[in-house]
Amino acid sequence: MTGTHDPATGAEPPRIAEPPSSAEPPSSAELPAGAEPQTAAELPTAAGPPVVRERIPHEIVASVLAATTAFIGGTALHLPPWAIFISWAGMFLLSPRPTLANAQRLWRAMPMGSTYALVIVLLETNAGTVLGDGRLARNAFAALCILVVNTTLMYTGRLAFFSLIPGMFLGFASYFATYFGGFGYDPGNPWAAWVCVVAMNALGPVYAYLSRRLAFPAAREAGPG
């Protein structure tokens, strides 16, 4: 909207931006990294956000899927089924709607974080007494390892391929819990712990997707309210 010139000063009043005539989904160039474009049916309307009806409640579907992890952990391989829940939750922290793009970000970041944790364990296992045999000396060496490796991990996050730094820390913590918790087909083996935790973390995004997909959601129009 434009105004007329001020007769006293000759200046034109500031322009007021007109509201868009209709809501349009942003182009792919305007989307943040990892986001997926929405369809018109998924966009909020003037009446409010889109209404989705789940034929089976999400709470029931997610609980049934969670129960299946008992069959994964209760085997001779002694796998860490809780690691599935770590990345499963990570998917919903990224977005309320699990997407392949976000799954790929976690699949890249979490193994890298576990790899850095593996490096720390290998350093402490093979060179933990380089500063001495006492507890203080061993703790000092552990602190030095964490300082160097953690710094490297965070600088790795500057690479676009591993840009999800929180995902790397999820994998980092999951590895330590697996190794020091004695999980895996060869408890106490650093490499076996890495294989097991990476495999379990990788299942989390799959479970996140299934928890929504198996609820058989159906879009419906919101009634007047």
Summary of the structure (lengths in Angstrom):
residues: 225
radius of gyration: 25.3
end to end distance: 32.0
largest distance: 88.6
contacts: 639
relative contact order: 0.18
helix: 57%
strand: 4%
